[in-house]
Amino acid sequence: MKLNVFKKAAKFAAVLSLSSLSWIANAAEPLKIGYSDWPGWVAWEVAIEKKMFEKEGVDVQFEWFDYVASMEAFAAGQLDAVGMTNGDALVTGSTGAPSVMIAINDYSNGNDMVVAQPGISSIKELKGKKIGVEVGFVGHLLLLTALEENGMSESDVTLVNVPTNETPQVLASGEVDAIVAWQPSSGQALNLVPGSSAVFTSADKPGIIYDGLSVNPASLASRGADWEKVLKVWYQAVDYINDPKTRNDALEIMSSRVGLTAAEYAPFLKGTKLLTLEEAKAAYKKGSGLDSIYGSSKISDDFNVNNKVYDAPQDVDAYFDGSLTNGL
């Protein structure tokens, strides 16, 4: 779920500045929200199917995209909000498409993985070996974190730049000793290469990757009451998913959205820590650690600058606003 392709989004900056008035002019129109294939965003499907938005009295229009395409549509001013990682929100902003994350949907809790060839059982055993990863994306950040946790650095391995969706095939080809990917690509790699294993996952570093709902500032300013209703619906959906009585139904809804069975989808949901309202409020507290969206995003900002994803550090605080969440 991650990005580098966004340099071309700079051309949309003028569109955003000209179109900011359109959010005010079209206040009666549905809120247009882009979402894509990640459990923390597929979860919105539960709210859609159960007509939670209608019950709360807010008009929304959800549009399904591939992940990068969803961010491009947001940058082009075609959406009021989009599901993004905290790091990718900084990247879109650096190209002239500002956003404010008003909801922290989840953090990755195992779905992002370093998957190694059979016979390799630890990060330390990757010293001197080749690792396929999409350089400059959040998988790269996860790998650097894994290396640091094991007393190593990027210079101890050889990176092979591979698009994330191609990592399973590259691992199977034997061209690399390990790959970094997120679900479903990480799971595909494990299935495609018998005996391969995840030697480090996002569950080993909770909070390194947050996922949230990022809103255009003009839309947020003009329709704050509607966005508050959207947040209320979100936590109704989280409660529905977490409730043992309704969890199976939620799994059926979510898995159907992406063409899988509930049994196939259950591990993906397990690898995603959906935040309860109280957990989200805690994550919005200012702090330098990974338990805070601000601390996590400062790490992402440093990573983006160091890897020349963009040149100047971003004002991290401007990208996150927990006031609506804290008011629930």
VEXDOBA-636147 format. One record per residue (C-alpha): residue in three letters; residue number from 1; x, y, z negated. Coordinates in Angstrom, 1 decimal. Last residue first. Layout:
! VEXDOBA-636147
residu ALA num NUM px X py Y pz Z
...
***
This chain:
! VEXDOBA-636147
residu LEU num 328 px -17.0 py 11.3 pz -19.9
residu GLY num 327 px -15.1 py 14.6 pz -20.4
residu ASN num 326 px -11.7 py 13.0 pz -20.5
residu THR num 325 px -12.3 py 11.6 pz -17.0
residu LEU num 324 px -13.4 py 14.9 pz -15.7
residu SER num 323 px -10.4 py 16.7 pz -17.3
residu GLY num 322 px -7.8 py 14.1 pz -16.2
residu ASP num 321 px -6.3 py 16.2 pz -13.4
residu PHE num 320 px -3.4 py 14.9 pz -11.4
residu TYR num 319 px -1.5 py 16.2 pz -8.4
residu ALA num 318 px -0.5 py 19.6 pz -9.9
residu ASP num 317 px 1.5 py 18.0 pz -12.7
residu VAL num 316 px 3.9 py 16.5 pz -10.2
residu ASP num 315 px 5.1 py 19.8 pz -8.7
residu GLN num 314 px 6.9 py 18.1 pz -5.9
residu PRO num 313 px 10.7 py 17.7 pz -5.5
residu ALA num 312 px 12.1 py 19.1 pz -2.3
residu ASP num 311 px 13.2 py 17.1 pz 0.7
residu TYR num 310 px 10.7 py 14.4 pz 1.6
residu VAL num 309 px 10.9 py 10.7 pz 2.2
residu LYS num 308 px 14.6 py 11.4 pz 1.9
residu ASN num 307 px 15.4 py 8.3 pz -0.2
residu ASN num 306 px 16.5 py 10.4 pz -3.2
residu VAL num 305 px 13.6 py 12.7 pz -2.8
residu ASN num 304 px 11.0 py 10.0 pz -2.7
residu PHE num 303 px 12.6 py 8.1 pz -5.6
residu ASP num 302 px 12.7 py 11.2 pz -7.8
residu ASP num 301 px 9.0 py 11.8 pz -7.0
residu SER num 300 px 8.1 py 8.2 pz -7.8
residu ILE num 299 px 9.9 py 8.4 pz -11.2
residu LYS num 298 px 8.1 py 11.7 pz -11.8
residu SER num 297 px 4.9 py 9.9 pz -10.9
residu SER num 296 px 5.3 py 7.2 pz -13.5
residu GLY num 295 px 5.9 py 9.9 pz -16.2
residu TYR num 294 px 2.9 py 11.9 pz -15.1
residu ILE num 293 px 0.6 py 8.9 pz -14.8
residu SER num 292 px 1.6 py 8.0 pz -18.4
residu ASP num 291 px 2.2 py 4.5 pz -19.7
residu LEU num 290 px 5.2 py 4.5 pz -17.4
residu GLY num 289 px 7.1 py 6.8 pz -19.7
residu SER num 288 px 7.8 py 10.5 pz -19.6
residu GLY num 287 px 4.5 py 11.6 pz -21.2
residu LYS num 286 px 1.4 py 13.8 pz -20.6
residu LYS num 285 px -1.8 py 12.0 pz -21.4
residu TYR num 284 px -3.7 py 10.9 pz -18.4
residu ALA num 283 px -2.8 py 7.2 pz -19.0
residu ALA num 282 px -4.6 py 7.3 pz -22.4
residu LYS num 281 px -7.8 py 8.7 pz -20.8
residu ALA num 280 px -7.6 py 5.9 pz -18.2
residu GLU num 279 px -7.3 py 3.2 pz -21.0
residu GLU num 278 px -10.4 py 4.7 pz -22.7
residu LEU num 277 px -12.4 py 4.6 pz -19.5
residu THR num 276 px -11.3 py 1.1 pz -18.7
residu LEU num 275 px -8.4 py 0.6 pz -16.3
residu LEU num 274 px -8.5 py -2.1 pz -13.7
residu LYS num 273 px -5.3 py -4.0 pz -14.1
residu THR num 272 px -4.7 py -5.6 pz -10.7
residu GLY num 271 px -3.0 py -9.0 pz -10.4
residu LYS num 270 px -6.1 py -10.8 pz -11.8
residu LEU num 269 px -8.1 py -9.2 pz -9.0
residu PHE num 268 px -5.8 py -10.6 pz -6.4
residu PRO num 267 px -5.9 py -14.0 pz -8.2
residu ALA num 266 px -9.8 py -14.0 pz -8.0
residu TYR num 265 px -9.9 py -13.4 pz -4.3
residu GLU num 264 px -9.4 py -16.9 pz -3.1
residu ALA num 263 px -12.0 py -18.3 pz -5.5
residu ALA num 262 px -14.5 py -15.6 pz -4.5
residu THR num 261 px -14.1 py -16.6 pz -0.9
residu LEU num 260 px -12.3 py -14.2 pz 1.5
residu GLY num 259 px -13.5 py -11.9 pz 4.3
residu VAL num 258 px -12.4 py -8.6 pz 2.8
residu ARG num 257 px -15.8 py -7.2 pz 1.8
residu SER num 256 px -17.0 py -10.7 pz 0.9
residu SER num 255 px -14.3 py -11.0 pz -1.7
residu MET num 254 px -15.5 py -7.9 pz -3.5
residu ILE num 253 px -19.2 py -8.8 pz -3.6
residu GLU num 252 px -18.5 py -12.4 pz -4.6
residu LEU num 251 px -16.1 py -11.3 pz -7.3
residu ALA num 250 px -18.6 py -8.9 pz -8.7
residu ASP num 249 px -21.2 py -11.7 pz -8.9
residu ASN num 248 px -18.7 py -13.8 pz -10.7
residu ARG num 247 px -17.9 py -11.0 pz -13.1
residu THR num 246 px -21.6 py -10.3 pz -14.1
residu LYS num 245 px -21.9 py -12.2 pz -17.3
residu PRO num 244 px -18.2 py -12.1 pz -18.1
residu ASP num 243 px -18.4 py -8.3 pz -18.1
residu ASN num 242 px -15.2 py -6.9 pz -16.5
residu ILE num 241 px -16.5 py -6.4 pz -13.0
residu TYR num 240 px -19.8 py -4.8 pz -14.3
residu ASP num 239 px -17.8 py -2.6 pz -16.7
residu VAL num 238 px -15.5 py -1.5 pz -13.9
residu ALA num 237 px -18.6 py -0.7 pz -11.7
residu GLN num 236 px -20.1 py 1.4 pz -14.5
residu TYR num 235 px -16.8 py 3.1 pz -14.9
residu TRP num 234 px -16.8 py 4.1 pz -11.2
residu VAL num 233 px -20.4 py 5.3 pz -11.3
residu LYS num 232 px -19.5 py 7.8 pz -14.1
residu LEU num 231 px -16.5 py 8.9 pz -12.0
residu VAL num 230 px -18.8 py 9.6 pz -9.0
residu LYS num 229 px -21.1 py 11.6 pz -11.2
residu GLU num 228 px -18.2 py 13.8 pz -12.2
residu TRP num 227 px -17.4 py 14.2 pz -8.6
residu ASP num 226 px -20.9 py 15.5 pz -8.0
residu ALA num 225 px -20.6 py 18.1 pz -10.8
residu GLY num 224 px -17.2 py 19.2 pz -9.4
residu ARG num 223 px -18.6 py 20.0 pz -6.0
residu SER num 222 px -17.0 py 23.3 pz -4.9
residu ALA num 221 px -13.7 py 23.0 pz -6.8
residu LEU num 220 px -13.3 py 19.3 pz -6.1
residu SER num 219 px -14.1 py 19.7 pz -2.4
residu ALA num 218 px -11.5 py 22.5 pz -2.2
residu PRO num 217 px -8.9 py 20.5 pz -4.0
residu ASN num 216 px -9.3 py 17.5 pz -1.7
residu VAL num 215 px -9.7 py 14.5 pz -3.9
residu SER num 214 px -7.4 py 11.6 pz -4.9
residu LEU num 213 px -9.0 py 8.5 pz -6.3
residu GLY num 212 px -6.4 py 6.3 pz -8.0
residu ASP num 211 px -3.7 py 3.6 pz -7.8
residu TYR num 210 px -0.8 py 3.5 pz -10.2
residu ILE num 209 px 2.5 py 1.7 pz -9.4
residu ILE num 208 px 5.4 py 1.6 pz -12.0
residu GLY num 207 px 2.7 py 1.4 pz -14.7
residu PRO num 206 px 3.4 py -2.1 pz -15.9
residu LYS num 205 px 7.0 py -3.2 pz -15.2
residu ASP num 204 px 7.2 py -7.0 pz -15.3
residu ALA num 203 px 3.6 py -7.1 pz -14.1
residu SER num 202 px 4.8 py -5.3 pz -11.0
residu THR num 201 px 6.5 py -8.5 pz -10.0
residu PHE num 200 px 10.0 py -10.1 pz -10.2
residu VAL num 199 px 11.3 py -13.5 pz -9.2
residu ALA num 198 px 8.1 py -14.5 pz -7.3
residu SER num 197 px 8.8 py -17.9 pz -5.9
residu SER num 196 px 9.5 py -19.8 pz -2.7
residu GLY num 195 px 9.2 py -23.6 pz -2.8
residu PRO num 194 px 7.1 py -23.9 pz 0.3
residu VAL num 193 px 7.5 py -20.8 pz 2.5
residu LEU num 192 px 4.2 py -19.8 pz 4.1
residu ASN num 191 px 2.1 py -19.9 pz 0.9
residu LEU num 190 px 4.5 py -17.6 pz -1.1
residu ALA num 189 px 4.9 py -15.3 pz 1.9
residu GLN num 188 px 1.1 py -15.1 pz 2.3
residu GLY num 187 px 0.7 py -14.2 pz -1.4
residu SER num 186 px 3.2 py -11.3 pz -1.0
residu SER num 185 px 1.4 py -10.1 pz 2.2
residu PRO num 184 px -2.1 py -10.1 pz 0.5
residu GLN num 183 px -1.0 py -8.6 pz -1.8
residu TRP num 182 px 2.1 py -6.6 pz -2.1
residu ALA num 181 px 5.5 py -7.1 pz -0.6
residu VAL num 180 px 9.3 py -7.3 pz -1.3
residu ILE num 179 px 11.2 py -10.0 pz 0.6
residu ALA num 178 px 13.9 py -12.5 pz -0.3
residu ASP num 177 px 16.9 py -14.3 pz 1.2
residu VAL num 176 px 16.5 py -12.8 pz 4.6
residu GLU num 175 px 16.6 py -14.1 pz 8.2
residu GLY num 174 px 15.3 py -17.5 pz 7.1
residu SER num 173 px 12.4 py -17.3 pz 9.5
residu ALA num 172 px 9.9 py -17.9 pz 6.8
residu LEU num 171 px 11.1 py -14.8 pz 4.9
residu VAL num 170 px 10.7 py -12.7 pz 8.1
residu GLN num 169 px 7.2 py -14.2 pz 8.7
residu PRO num 168 px 6.0 py -13.2 pz 5.2
residu THR num 167 px 7.6 py -9.8 pz 5.5
residu GLU num 166 px 5.7 py -8.7 pz 8.6
residu ASN num 165 px 2.9 py -6.9 pz 6.9
residu THR num 164 px 5.4 py -5.0 pz 4.8
residu PRO num 163 px 7.3 py -3.6 pz 7.8
residu VAL num 162 px 10.9 py -4.7 pz 7.5
residu ASN num 161 px 14.0 py -2.7 pz 6.8
residu VAL num 160 px 16.8 py -5.2 pz 5.8
residu LEU num 159 px 18.4 py -4.2 pz 2.6
residu THR num 158 px 21.8 py -5.7 pz 1.6
residu VAL num 157 px 22.3 py -6.3 pz -2.1
residu ASP num 156 px 24.7 py -5.2 pz -4.9
residu SER num 155 px 24.7 py -1.6 pz -3.5
residu GLU num 154 px 21.1 py -1.3 pz -4.5
residu SER num 153 px 22.0 py -1.5 pz -8.1
residu MET num 152 px 22.4 py -4.3 pz -10.7
residu GLY num 151 px 22.1 py -4.6 pz -14.5
residu ASN num 150 px 19.0 py -6.8 pz -14.3
residu GLU num 149 px 16.4 py -4.1 pz -15.1
residu GLU num 148 px 18.2 py -1.9 pz -12.6
residu LEU num 147 px 17.7 py -4.5 pz -9.8
residu ALA num 146 px 14.0 py -4.9 pz -10.6
residu THR num 145 px 13.5 py -1.1 pz -10.6
residu LEU num 144 px 15.3 py -0.8 pz -7.3
residu LEU num 143 px 13.1 py -3.5 pz -5.9
residu LEU num 142 px 9.9 py -1.9 pz -7.2
residu LEU num 141 px 11.0 py 1.4 pz -5.6
residu HIS num 140 px 11.5 py -0.3 pz -2.3
residu GLY num 139 px 8.1 py -1.9 pz -2.6
residu VAL num 138 px 6.8 py 1.7 pz -3.1
residu PHE num 137 px 7.9 py 2.7 pz 0.4
residu GLY num 136 px 11.1 py 4.3 pz 1.5
residu VAL num 135 px 12.5 py 1.2 pz 3.0
residu GLU num 134 px 10.0 py -1.5 pz 3.9
residu VAL num 133 px 11.7 py -4.5 pz 2.3
residu GLY num 132 px 13.5 py -7.6 pz 3.5
residu ILE num 131 px 16.3 py -8.6 pz 1.1
residu LYS num 130 px 19.7 py -9.9 pz 2.2
residu LYS num 129 px 22.1 py -11.4 pz -0.4
residu GLY num 128 px 25.2 py -10.2 pz -2.2
residu LYS num 127 px 23.5 py -10.4 pz -5.6
residu LEU num 126 px 20.1 py -12.1 pz -5.2
residu GLU num 125 px 20.9 py -14.6 pz -8.0
residu LYS num 124 px 20.5 py -11.7 pz -10.5
residu ILE num 123 px 16.9 py -11.2 pz -9.4
residu SER num 122 px 16.1 py -14.7 pz -10.6
residu SER num 121 px 15.0 py -18.2 pz -9.4
residu ILE num 120 px 16.6 py -18.6 pz -6.0
residu GLY num 119 px 16.5 py -22.3 pz -4.9
residu PRO num 118 px 13.6 py -21.8 pz -2.6
residu GLN num 117 px 13.6 py -18.3 pz -1.0
residu ALA num 116 px 12.7 py -15.3 pz -3.0
residu VAL num 115 px 9.5 py -13.2 pz -3.4
residu VAL num 114 px 9.9 py -9.7 pz -5.0
residu MET num 113 px 6.3 py -9.0 pz -5.8
residu ASP num 112 px 3.5 py -6.4 pz -5.9
residu ASN num 111 px 0.3 py -8.2 pz -6.9
residu GLY num 110 px 1.5 py -8.6 pz -10.5
residu ASN num 109 px -0.2 py -6.0 pz -12.6
residu SER num 108 px -0.6 py -3.0 pz -10.2
residu TYR num 107 px -2.1 py -0.2 pz -12.0
residu ASP num 106 px -5.8 py 0.7 pz -11.9
residu ASN num 105 px -8.5 py 3.2 pz -10.9
residu ILE num 104 px -6.9 py 6.4 pz -12.2
residu ALA num 103 px -9.6 py 8.9 pz -11.4
residu ILE num 102 px -9.3 py 12.6 pz -10.7
residu MET num 101 px -6.2 py 12.5 pz -8.5
residu VAL num 100 px -5.9 py 16.0 pz -7.0
residu SER num 99 px -4.9 py 16.3 pz -3.4
residu PRO num 98 px -2.7 py 18.5 pz -1.2
residu ALA num 97 px -2.3 py 17.7 pz 2.5
residu GLY num 96 px 0.7 py 19.9 pz 3.6
residu THR num 95 px 3.3 py 17.2 pz 4.3
residu SER num 94 px 4.6 py 17.2 pz 0.7
residu GLY num 93 px 1.0 py 16.6 pz -0.4
residu THR num 92 px 0.8 py 13.4 pz 1.6
residu VAL num 91 px 4.0 py 12.2 pz 0.0
residu LEU num 90 px 3.0 py 13.0 pz -3.5
residu ALA num 89 px -0.3 py 11.2 pz -3.1
residu ASP num 88 px 1.8 py 8.3 pz -1.8
residu GLY num 87 px 3.6 py 8.0 pz -5.2
residu ASN num 86 px 0.4 py 8.0 pz -7.2
residu THR num 85 px -1.1 py 5.3 pz -5.0
residu MET num 84 px -3.9 py 6.3 pz -2.8
residu GLY num 83 px -7.7 py 5.9 pz -2.5
residu VAL num 82 px -9.2 py 8.7 pz -0.5
residu ALA num 81 px -11.2 py 11.9 pz -1.0
residu ASP num 80 px -13.2 py 14.5 pz 0.8
residu LEU num 79 px -12.5 py 12.8 pz 4.2
residu GLN num 78 px -12.0 py 14.1 pz 7.8
residu GLY num 77 px -9.5 py 16.8 pz 6.8
residu ALA num 76 px -6.7 py 15.5 pz 8.9
residu ALA num 75 px -4.7 py 14.6 pz 5.8
residu PHE num 74 px -7.6 py 12.5 pz 4.6
residu ALA num 73 px -7.8 py 10.7 pz 7.9
residu GLU num 72 px -4.1 py 10.0 pz 7.9
residu MET num 71 px -4.4 py 8.7 pz 4.3
residu SER num 70 px -7.1 py 6.3 pz 5.4
residu ALA num 69 px -5.0 py 5.2 pz 8.4
residu VAL num 68 px -2.2 py 4.3 pz 6.1
residu TYR num 67 px -4.4 py 1.9 pz 4.1
residu ASP num 66 px -6.4 py 0.3 pz 6.9
residu PHE num 65 px -9.8 py 1.9 pz 6.8
residu TRP num 64 px -13.3 py 1.6 pz 5.4
residu GLU num 63 px -15.5 py 4.7 pz 5.0
residu PHE num 62 px -17.6 py 5.3 pz 1.9
residu GLN num 61 px -20.4 py 7.9 pz 2.3
residu VAL num 60 px -21.6 py 9.4 pz -1.0
residu ASP num 59 px -24.8 py 11.1 pz -2.2
residu VAL num 58 px -25.0 py 11.5 pz -6.0
residu GLY num 57 px -28.0 py 10.8 pz -8.1
residu GLU num 56 px -26.7 py 8.4 pz -10.7
residu LYS num 55 px -29.1 py 5.7 pz -9.7
residu GLU num 54 px -28.3 py 6.3 pz -6.0
residu PHE num 53 px -24.6 py 6.0 pz -6.8
residu MET num 52 px -25.1 py 2.7 pz -8.7
residu LYS num 51 px -26.8 py 1.1 pz -5.7
residu LYS num 50 px -25.5 py -2.4 pz -6.7
residu GLU num 49 px -23.9 py -2.9 pz -3.3
residu ILE num 48 px -22.2 py 0.5 pz -3.3
residu ALA num 47 px -21.0 py 0.2 pz -6.9
residu VAL num 46 px -19.6 py -3.3 pz -6.4
residu GLU num 45 px -18.0 py -2.1 pz -3.2
residu TRP num 44 px -16.0 py 0.5 pz -5.2
residu ALA num 43 px -14.1 py -2.5 pz -6.5
residu VAL num 42 px -12.4 py -2.8 pz -3.1
residu TRP num 41 px -10.5 py 0.3 pz -4.3
residu GLY num 40 px -8.7 py -1.3 pz -7.3
residu PRO num 39 px -8.6 py -4.6 pz -5.4
residu TRP num 38 px -6.7 py -3.1 pz -2.5
residu ASP num 37 px -8.0 py -3.4 pz 1.0
residu SER num 36 px -9.0 py 0.2 pz 1.9
residu TYR num 35 px -11.1 py 3.2 pz 0.8
residu GLY num 34 px -11.9 py 6.6 pz 2.3
residu ILE num 33 px -14.5 py 8.7 pz 0.6
residu LYS num 32 px -16.9 py 11.2 pz 2.3
residu LEU num 31 px -19.0 py 13.0 pz -0.2
residu PRO num 30 px -22.5 py 13.2 pz 1.4
residu GLU num 29 px -23.6 py 16.6 pz 2.8
residu ALA num 28 px -25.2 py 19.3 pz 0.7
residu ALA num 27 px -21.9 py 21.1 pz 0.0
residu ASN num 26 px -21.3 py 21.5 pz 3.7
residu ALA num 25 px -20.3 py 25.2 pz 3.6
residu ILE num 24 px -18.1 py 24.6 pz 0.6
residu TRP num 23 px -16.3 py 21.6 pz 2.1
residu SER num 22 px -16.1 py 23.5 pz 5.4
residu LEU num 21 px -14.1 py 26.3 pz 3.8
residu SER num 20 px -11.1 py 24.0 pz 3.4
residu SER num 19 px -11.2 py 23.4 pz 7.2
residu LEU num 18 px -8.8 py 26.1 pz 8.3
residu SER num 17 px -6.2 py 25.2 pz 5.6
residu LEU num 16 px -6.7 py 21.5 pz 6.2
residu VAL num 15 px -6.4 py 21.7 pz 10.0
residu ALA num 14 px -3.2 py 23.8 pz 9.6
residu ALA num 13 px -1.7 py 21.1 pz 7.5
residu PHE num 12 px -2.6 py 18.3 pz 10.0
residu LYS num 11 px 0.6 py 18.7 pz 11.9
residu ALA num 10 px 2.5 py 17.7 pz 8.7
residu ALA num 9 px 0.7 py 14.3 pz 8.9
residu LYS num 8 px 3.4 py 13.1 pz 11.3
residu LYS num 7 px 5.8 py 12.8 pz 8.4
residu PHE num 6 px 3.3 py 10.5 pz 6.8
residu VAL num 5 px 4.7 py 7.2 pz 8.2
residu ASN num 4 px 6.6 py 6.8 pz 5.0
residu LEU num 3 px 3.9 py 4.9 pz 3.2
residu LYS num 2 px 2.5 py 2.4 pz 0.7
residu MET num 1 px 0.0 py 0.0 pz 0.0
***
